[in-house]
Amino acid sequence: MKTKYVFPMVALALMMVSCSEDTDDNAVDNFAQLSASIDEITDQVTAAGDWTITNFVDSGQNETADFNGYSFSFNADGSLVATNGTETINGTWSLTIDDDSDDDSSDDSSDDSMGGTDDDCYTCTVEQLTEVLSACSGWFVEKLERSDMDLESNYSGYTFEFTADGTVSVSSGSEMWSGTWEASGSGNNIQVVLNVEGLSDIPDTWMLHEIELYNGESNVDLRMGDDRLRFRNRCTLGDFNPGGTSSGDIDFNIFFASPADFAELTDDWDIITHSATKIELIDVSGGNGGTDLLTFEKN
């Protein structure tokens, strides 16, 4: 279950969020970092000047033309106003932080059934996995369990580099190994075949269980029965989008009650990139796996 810390646009009520004395320092640091990102995005979005929609893809259909001639103003009081000079449409916007503390990413269970955790890879694709693995360098083994034995310590100091064309190279000090990787399937049925000669515990046909993208951390979790292999990286979501910055745990919430074209913009969007002149948003449906895209730009 995810908890959202909501930041009204009039004032970011950080003082209302209390922390117990035993709060994990990393969680506090991450919260502070995301709060700073909230401030930055708010300043960018509410700065003088109007925004226009330059891309809107809804369930695979490009509907950008529905908003031709409209300019959008994101106001500090949380109001969102669209106008084309003769018609004014009122909505709201806000930014929220997703707290995934209830989603146990270190859980060693192997239950990846449709009734399992919220983080299971129901809507994952081979393309997404390829992008995540190849965009980041310096992957390391954060968890390795084979036959009820914890083996990750055997790979301390090892780094893994994946390429989009299916090669993988491993290094540890002056030693190096090379191999291949291949993924096929979709959702919770994506097979990942790893073959690295010389690393006896790694090669196998694994099932992709989760792809987790956080601010400052990426995880790829593989399973095979009760066995588990999790790669981790300090790479952030923004590293997948050169030229922009990203906040993987921040939702950009938009609400329009009507008309129908504008109501389709209503969602808790994830931020791909943000700058003073461009905001790129994405939403992946949990039902059919469709991907919606929304881009605002300022002249």
N, C-alpha and C positions, 0 to 999 in steps of 0.2 A: 504494500500500500504506500502511495506517495503522498507526502504532505507538502503543500505549497505555502511559502511565505509570500504574502501579497504586499506589494509596495505601491500605495496610492501615489498619484502624481503630484498632489499638493505638497506632501512631505513624506519622506521615506521614514516610516516609523520604526527605526531600528531598535529604539529603546523598548519597544513592546515585545521584542523577542528575547526571552530570558534563557540563560545557560546555567546548568547546574555546575557545581564545583568540580565534578568529575568529568566534565565534557572533554572529549578528545581534542587535543591541541590541533590536530590536522583538520578536524571538522570545523573548528573555530576559524582557522586560517583560511580554509576554503570558503566559508561563509563570508568572511571579510573581503576576500578577493571578488566573489560574486557580487557583493554589495557595491564594491567600487565599480564593477562593470555596469551595474544597474545605473549608477550615477552617470557614467560616461555615455551610455546609450540614451538615457533621458536627455542629456544635454544635446546630443547629436540630433535626436528626433524633434525636440521642441525648439531648436534654434530657428531664427527668422527665415522665412521662405517656405514655399509650398512644395509638397511632394506629388508625384504622379506615379501611377501604376504602369510599369513598363513590361511586366510579365505576370500573367496569372494562368496557371495550368491547374485545372480542376478535374481530378479523376481521368487524367490523360487528355483532356480537351483544353485547347488553348482558348481562353475566354478574355484575353487582354482587351479586345476591342469593346467589350461591354463598358469599359471605364474611360474610353476616349473622351477628352475634353474636360475631365474632372480633375480638380486639384484637391489635395488632402492636407489638412492641418492637424497635427498632433499637439494638443494643448497641455500645459502643465497641470491643469485641473482634472485631467483624465478624459476630457471630451475629445472626440474625433469628428471633424467636420469635413464633409466632401461637398464641393460645389462646382457647377459648370457655368456659372454666371446667371442662370435663371432658376435653377433648382438647387436647394440645399438639403443635404441628408445628414442627419446627426447620429453618431454612434459613440462608443467609448473604447478606450485602450488602457492597458496596464502591463506591467512587467512582473513576473513572479519567479521565484527561485524554487526549483524542485528539490526537495530533501528526500534522497533515496536511502535514508538510514534504515528504513524498515525492510529494504530489499537486501538480503544477506548475500552480497556478492562473493563472500568467502565460504558460503555454504558448500559442504562436501557431498551433498546428496546428489544422486544421479537421476532423480525424477524429472524427466523433461517431457512428460505427457502434456496433453492439452489442458489438463487441470493443474499444472505445476505453477511455478512462480511467474510473476508478471514480466520478468526479464527474458523468458525463453524466446527463442529465435523464430517466432511464428511468421514474421514478415521479412526475414533476412533473405538476401539474394547473393548469388555468387559474385555479382558485380560489386556489391557493397563490401563483401569480404575482401575482394581483390584490392579495392581502393584503400581500405583501412590498412591492410598488411603492407602494400607497396608504398603508400604515402609516408609511412613512418619508418625510421631506421633505428637500429639498436634494440630490437625486441629481446626480452629475456624470459626465462622460465620462472614464473611466479609460483606455479603449483604443478607437481607431477606425482601422480599416484598410480602405481601398477601393482596389481595383486595385493591390495591392502597395505602396500609399503610406500611411504613417502620418500621420493627420490629427488626432489627439487634441489637439495643441497649438493647432489652430484654435478649439477650444472650451474653452480655459482660462478659468476664471471664469464659465462658463455653469452655471446650476443648472436642474434639471428637476423639476417637480412633477406626479406622476401621481395621478389620482383613480379611485375604484372605478367611476365611471359612464362612464369612457372618455375623459376629457379630459386633456390635458397642456399645461402652461404652462412656458415657458422664459424665463429672464431673464439678462441680462448687463449689469451697471451699470444705466443708465437705459433700455436697450432691452428689449423684451418681444416674445415670439412666442406664439401659441396654436395648438393643433392637437388631434388625436385619436389614440387608440391602441385597438387591439382585438386580443384573443387568442382562438384557437380550436384545438381538437384536444386531444391528451393525450400524456404521456410525451415521447419524442424527436420527436414530430410536432406540436408546438405552434407555430402560426404567429402571429407578432406583427406587426401592420400599424401602422406609425408614419407619421403624416402631419402635418408641421409646416411650414407655408408659410414660406419664407424661409430655411430651413436645408437647403441642397441635399444635404448628405452624410448626413443622418439619415433622411429619409423613405424607406421601402421595406417590402417584405414579408420579415421576418426569421424565422429559426427559433430557438426557445429552445434553447440548448445546456446551460446550467447555471444553477442558483440556489444560491449559496453563502452560508451563514449562519455567521458566526464571532462570537466574543465581541468586539464593538466594530467589526464590519465586515460589510457585506452587499454581494454582487455579483450582478448579473444579466447573463449573457453571452449575446449573440445572434450568430448566424452566418447567412451567405448565401453558399454556395460558399466561396471563399477570403476573403471579406470578413468583418469582425468588428466588433462594437460591444459594448462592455462598460460598463455603468453601475455606479458604486460609490457607497456611502453609509457614513457613520460610524455609522449606526444599529445598535443591538444587538438581539438577538433579544428581549430583555425589553421593548423598545418596542412589540412586537406584542401584549403582554399587560398592559395597564394595571392597576395595582394589585398587581403582583408583580414579582419580579426573575427573571432567567433567566441560565443559563450555557450558551451554545450549544456549547462544546467539552467539556463534562463529561458523562460517562455515569454513570447510576445503575444499578448492576448488582444484580440480584436472582436468587437461586437457591433453588429448592425441588425436591428430587428426587421427592417424592410428598407427598400423593395427587395424582391427576390434575388436580383443580381448581387446586391450588396450583402444580403444575408449569407451568401456563399462565402464571404470573406471571414465570417465568424468562426474563430477557432483559437486554440492555444498553440500558436506556431512556435517551432524551434528556430533559433537564429543560426543561419549559416555564416553570414558575414555582416558586419556593420561598419559604417564609416559616416562621415559628415554629409556624404552625397549619395549613399546607396545602402539600402537595407535588404538583404536577401533572407527569405523565410522558407521553411519547409515543414510539411506535415505528412507523416506516413500513417495511413489508416491501419488500425489494428484488426479490421475485419477482412477486407479483401487485399490488403497490402498495397493499395494504390498510393501514389505519391503526388501531393499537391505542392505547387511552388508559387510563391508570391514575392515580387520585387517592387520596392518603392525606390524612386530616384528623384533627386533634386537638381535642378539646373544650376 
